Amino acid sequence: MDISVIISPESLDDFERSPETTAIGQGGAVLTFRGVVRANEEGRPIQALDYQAYLPMAEKEIRRLAEELGRQFPCLAVSVRHRIGLVPVGDTAIIVQVVTAHRAEAFGFVSAFMDRLKAEVPIWKVRAVPAR
């Protein structure tokens, strides 16, 4: 399985391509999930979220999760892009793209990945910037 991980302060909103892999054409499903910053956090209006990460460990843990979940939901390729720093409302904070043989594996992988990412990977929302 091809795994690509990038954690960066760069905007993800122009990232609209499939994983860079030879798996395209071999799989029957290519699924892209985008996590976008909502206009409220814990019931309060915000204008942005501030994400921080312990980069070496976060990248390692994302790869570990992808490998582990790839055994449960067989994948040909996984691409994860996570933004850090200040992410305004409406901007993309994370993109997960997966190539699988069938759609069930793609949906299962992405759902399980997002649940575990939030619980296990050292990427944190350190503050919500209140709306003015």
Backbone hydrogen bonds in HBPLUS format (Angstrom, degrees):
<---DONOR---> <-ACCEPTOR-->    atom                        ^
c    i                          cat <-CA-CA->   ^        H-A-AA   ^      H-
h    n   atom  resd res      DA  || num        DHA   H-A  angle D-A-AA Bond
n    s   type  num  typ     dist DA aas  dist angle  dist       angle   num
A0002-ASP N   A0076-LEU O   3.03 MM  74  6.42 160.1  2.07 144.4 141.6     1
A0078-VAL N   A0002-ASP O   2.79 MM  76  6.23 149.4  1.89 155.8 166.3     2
A0004-SER N   A0078-VAL O   2.89 MM  74  6.32 151.0  1.97 151.2 160.6     3
A0080-VAL N   A0004-SER O   2.81 MM  76  6.18 161.0  1.84 156.0 161.7     4
A0006-ILE N   A0080-VAL O   2.93 MM  74  6.37 152.9  2.01 156.7 165.3     5
A0082-HIS N   A0006-ILE O   2.91 MM  76  6.41 159.2  1.95 157.2 164.2     6
A0008-SER N   A0082-HIS O   3.02 MM  74  6.51 151.9  2.10 156.8 165.5     7
A0084-ILE N   A0008-SER O   2.95 MM  76  5.70 144.2  2.08 118.8 126.1     8
A0015-PHE N   A0012-LEU O   2.96 MM   3  5.23 161.4  2.00 114.1 119.8     9
A0021-THR N   A0019-PRO O   2.92 MM   2  5.62 108.6  2.45 115.3  98.4    10
A0026-GLN N   A0023-ALA O   2.81 MM   3  5.20 158.2  1.86 131.1 137.4    11
A0028-GLY N   A0100-THR O   2.94 MM  72  6.30 118.0  2.33 126.7 143.2    12
A0028-GLY N   A0101-ALA O   3.21 MM  73  4.67 130.6  2.46  90.3 103.4    13
A0029-ALA N   A0100-THR O   3.01 MM  71  5.29 154.6  2.08 158.5 151.5    14
A0100-THR N   A0029-ALA O   2.96 MM  71  5.29 158.6  2.01 146.8 153.8    15
A0031-LEU N   A0098-VAL O   2.94 MM  67  5.38 157.4  1.99 155.4 160.2    16
A0098-VAL N   A0031-LEU O   2.93 MM  67  5.38 153.3  2.00 149.4 158.2    17
A0033-PHE N   A0096-VAL O   2.80 MM  63  5.16 162.1  1.83 152.2 158.5    18
A0096-VAL N   A0033-PHE O   2.92 MM  63  5.16 156.6  1.97 144.9 152.7    19
A0035-GLY N   A0094-ILE O   2.81 MM  59  5.07 164.9  1.83 149.1 153.4    20
A0093-ALA N   A0035-GLY O   2.71 MM  58  5.60 163.7  1.73 163.1 169.0    21
A0094-ILE N   A0035-GLY O   3.37 MM  59  5.07 155.2  2.44 133.3 136.3    22
A0037-VAL N   A0091-ASP O   3.01 MM  54  5.88 162.8  2.04 168.9 168.6    23
A0090-GLY N   A0037-VAL O   2.91 MM  53  5.32 168.9  1.92 140.7 144.0    24
A0046-ILE N   A0039-ALA O   2.91 MM   7  5.45 160.5  1.94 130.4 133.5    25
A0041-GLU N   A0044-ARG O   2.82 MM   3  5.34 153.6  1.89 150.1 153.8    26
A0044-ARG N   A0041-GLU O   3.09 MM   3  5.34 165.0  2.12 111.3 116.0    27
A0131-ALA N   A0045-PRO O   3.13 MM  86  5.45 160.0  2.17 119.0 115.5    28
A0047-GLN N   A0129-VAL O   2.72 MM  82  5.63 162.2  1.75 165.6 169.0    29
A0089-VAL N   A0047-GLN O   3.00 MM  42  5.40 155.9  2.06 126.9 125.0    30
A0129-VAL N   A0048-ALA O   2.80 MM  81  5.11 161.8  1.83 144.3 150.0    31
A0049-LEU N   A0087-VAL O   2.96 MM  38  5.31 158.8  2.00 139.9 143.2    32
A0087-VAL N   A0049-LEU O   2.73 MM  38  5.31 169.6  1.74 164.4 168.0    33
A0050-ASP N   A0127-ARG O   2.87 MM  77  5.33 155.5  1.93 165.3 167.6    34
A0126-VAL N   A0050-ASP O   2.71 MM  76  5.63 145.8  1.82 163.6 175.6    35
A0051-TYR N   A0085-GLY O   2.91 MM  34  4.92 166.8  1.93 131.9 130.1    36
A0085-GLY N   A0051-TYR O   2.70 MM  34  4.92 170.7  1.71 138.6 139.9    37
A0052-GLN N   A0124-TRP O   2.87 MM  72  5.35 152.4  1.94 148.6 157.9    38
A0124-TRP N   A0052-GLN O   2.74 MM  72  5.35 161.0  1.77 157.7 164.3    39
A0054-TYR N   A0122-PRO O   3.06 MM  68  5.78 155.3  2.13 159.9 165.8    40
A0058-ALA N   A0054-TYR O   2.81 MM   4  5.77 161.6  1.85 159.5 163.7    41
A0059-GLU N   A0055-LEU O   2.97 MM   4  6.03 174.4  1.98 163.1 162.9    42
A0060-LYS N   A0056-PRO O   3.18 MM   4  6.28 160.0  2.23 138.9 144.9    43
A0061-GLU N   A0057-MET O   2.80 MM   4  5.96 161.2  1.83 154.1 159.0    44
A0062-ILE N   A0058-ALA O   2.92 MM   4  6.10 155.5  1.98 149.6 156.1    45
A0063-ARG N   A0059-GLU O   3.08 MM   4  6.31 162.3  2.12 149.0 153.4    46
A0064-ARG N   A0060-LYS O   2.95 MM   4  6.20 155.8  2.01 145.9 153.2    47
A0065-LEU N   A0061-GLU O   2.87 MM   4  6.06 164.9  1.89 150.0 153.7    48
A0066-ALA N   A0062-ILE O   2.93 MM   4  6.14 162.1  1.96 149.9 155.0    49
A0067-GLU N   A0063-ARG O   2.90 MM   4  6.13 162.7  1.93 152.4 156.9    50
A0068-GLU N   A0064-ARG O   2.90 MM   4  6.08 166.6  1.92 154.8 158.7    51
A0069-LEU N   A0065-LEU O   2.81 MM   4  5.92 174.3  1.81 158.4 160.4    52
A0070-GLY N   A0066-ALA O   2.80 MM   4  5.69 138.9  1.97 136.8 148.7    53
A0071-ARG N   A0068-GLU O   3.17 MM   3  5.50 147.3  2.28 103.0 112.1    54
A0072-GLN N   A0069-LEU O   3.07 MM   3  4.99 121.3  2.43  93.1 108.0    55
A0073-PHE N   A0069-LEU O   2.69 MM   4  5.85 163.7  1.71 159.4 164.3    56
A0076-LEU N   A0099-VAL O   2.72 MM  23  5.41 173.5  1.72 158.2 160.0    57
A0077-ALA N   A0099-VAL O   3.36 MM  22  5.06 155.6  2.42 132.6 133.7    58
A0099-VAL N   A0077-ALA O   2.87 MM  22  5.06 160.0  1.91 146.0 147.3    59
A0079-SER N   A0097-GLN O   2.79 MM  18  5.04 158.1  1.84 151.9 155.0    60
A0097-GLN N   A0079-SER O   2.82 MM  18  5.04 164.0  1.85 151.9 157.0    61
A0081-ARG N   A0095-ILE O   2.91 MM  14  5.16 161.3  1.95 153.7 158.8    62
A0095-ILE N   A0081-ARG O   2.84 MM  14  5.16 154.1  1.91 150.9 158.3    63
A0083-ARG N   A0093-ALA O   2.80 MM  10  5.10 173.8  1.80 152.7 154.0    64
A0091-ASP N   A0088-PRO O   3.01 MM   3  5.60 162.5  2.04 136.2 140.0    65
A0107-PHE N   A0103-ARG O   2.94 MM   4  6.20 169.7  1.95 168.4 168.0    66
A0108-GLY N   A0104-ALA O   2.98 MM   4  6.02 161.4  2.01 146.2 152.3    67
A0109-PHE N   A0105-GLU O   2.86 MM   4  5.89 161.6  1.90 146.6 151.8    68
A0110-VAL N   A0106-ALA O   3.08 MM   4  6.25 177.2  2.08 154.4 155.0    69
A0111-SER N   A0107-PHE O   3.07 MM   4  6.12 167.0  2.09 149.8 153.9    70
A0112-ALA N   A0108-GLY O   3.06 MM   4  6.12 171.3  2.07 151.3 154.1    71
A0113-PHE N   A0109-PHE O   2.76 MM   4  5.83 159.4  1.80 156.0 163.1    72
A0114-MET N   A0110-VAL O   3.03 MM   4  6.13 168.7  2.04 151.6 153.3    73
A0115-ASP N   A0111-SER O   3.24 MM   4  6.47 163.0  2.27 147.6 152.2    74
A0116-ARG N   A0112-ALA O   3.03 MM   4  6.21 165.0  2.06 152.6 156.5    75
A0117-LEU N   A0113-PHE O   2.76 MM   4  5.83 156.5  1.81 155.1 162.5    76
A0118-LYS N   A0114-MET O   3.31 MM   4  6.39 169.1  2.32 147.3 148.3    77
A0119-ALA N   A0116-ARG O   3.07 MM   3  5.05 124.2  2.39  95.6 110.3    78
A0120-GLU N   A0116-ARG O   2.78 MM   4  5.75 149.9  1.87 159.8 167.2    79
A0121-VAL N   A0117-LEU O   3.09 MM   4  5.21 162.9  2.12 138.3 140.8    80
A0123-ILE N   A0121-VAL O   2.71 MM   2  5.71 135.9  1.90 113.1  98.3    81
